């Protein structure tokens, strides 16, 4: 697995099963998300969404579908990297 740090605009999607971070360009450039638009990215029933900016992190296996959930957002690249190290240790 490899570190993945991505800066951009994100949707924080809230459902009855928890919170999910999704890059805004996966859903669209709008600022409001409907339950139908959010459903492919969440488990449970959609509650609400909000737009956030910053760095988000996860681990991913290039060429495979395996990856962790996104974590964040963080204001700086360094904060994002520190969070990855705290969660998963030193992984390149």
C-alpha positions as CSV (number, residue, x, y, z in Angstrom):
1,X,0.0,0.0,0.0
2,X,1.2,3.5,-0.8
3,X,0.5,6.9,0.8
4,X,-1.9,9.0,-1.1
5,X,-2.3,12.7,-0.2
6,X,-4.7,14.8,-2.3
7,X,-5.5,18.5,-2.0
8,X,-8.8,19.8,-3.2
9,X,-12.5,20.4,-2.4
10,X,-14.3,17.5,-0.7
11,X,-17.8,16.6,0.2
12,X,-18.2,15.4,3.8
13,X,-21.2,13.1,3.5
14,X,-23.0,12.1,6.7
15,X,-25.2,9.0,6.9
16,X,-26.8,6.8,9.5
17,X,-23.6,4.7,9.3
18,X,-21.0,7.5,9.7
19,X,-19.0,10.2,7.8
20,X,-17.5,9.7,4.4
21,X,-15.1,12.0,2.4
22,X,-15.5,12.1,-1.3
23,X,-13.6,14.3,-3.8
24,X,-16.0,17.0,-5.1
25,X,-15.2,16.1,-8.7
26,X,-16.6,12.6,-8.2
27,X,-20.1,14.0,-7.7
28,X,-20.0,17.4,-9.4
29,X,-19.1,21.0,-8.9
30,X,-22.3,21.8,-7.2
31,X,-22.3,22.7,-3.5
32,X,-25.5,20.8,-2.6
33,X,-25.7,17.0,-2.8
34,X,-28.9,15.0,-3.0
35,X,-29.4,11.6,-1.3
36,X,-29.4,10.0,-4.8
37,X,-26.0,11.6,-5.7
38,X,-24.5,10.6,-2.4
39,X,-25.8,7.0,-2.2
40,X,-23.0,5.3,-4.3
41,X,-20.4,6.7,-1.8
42,X,-22.0,5.9,1.5
43,X,-23.5,3.1,3.5
44,X,-26.8,3.7,5.4
45,X,-29.3,6.5,4.8
46,X,-28.1,10.0,3.7
47,X,-28.4,12.7,6.3
48,X,-26.5,15.7,5.0
49,X,-23.4,17.0,3.2
50,X,-21.1,19.9,3.4
51,X,-18.2,21.2,1.3
52,X,-14.7,21.4,2.8
53,X,-11.3,22.3,1.4
54,X,-7.9,20.8,2.3
55,X,-5.6,17.8,2.2
56,X,-7.1,14.3,2.6
57,X,-5.1,11.1,3.0
58,X,-5.5,7.4,2.5
59,X,-3.5,4.3,1.6
60,X,-4.0,2.8,-1.8
61,X,-2.6,-0.2,-3.8
62,X,-1.9,1.0,-7.4
63,X,-3.5,-1.3,-9.9
64,X,-5.9,-2.7,-7.4
65,X,-9.3,-1.6,-5.9
66,X,-7.9,-1.9,-2.4
67,X,-7.7,1.4,-0.4
68,X,-8.6,2.8,2.9
69,X,-11.2,5.5,3.5
70,X,-10.2,9.1,3.1
71,X,-9.2,10.9,6.3
72,X,-9.1,14.7,6.8
73,X,-9.3,17.3,5.7
74,X,-6.1,18.9,6.9
75,X,-4.9,22.5,6.4
76,X,-1.3,21.6,5.4
77,X,0.5,18.8,3.6
78,X,2.6,18.3,6.7
79,X,-0.4,17.8,8.9
80,X,-1.8,15.2,6.4
81,X,1.5,13.4,6.3
82,X,1.8,13.3,10.1
83,X,-1.7,11.9,10.3
84,X,-0.8,9.1,7.9
85,X,2.3,8.3,10.0
86,X,0.2,8.2,13.2
87,X,-2.4,5.9,11.7
88,X,-0.3,3.6,9.6
89,X,3.4,4.1,10.5
90,X,6.1,4.8,8.0
91,X,4.8,3.6,4.6
92,X,6.2,4.9,1.3
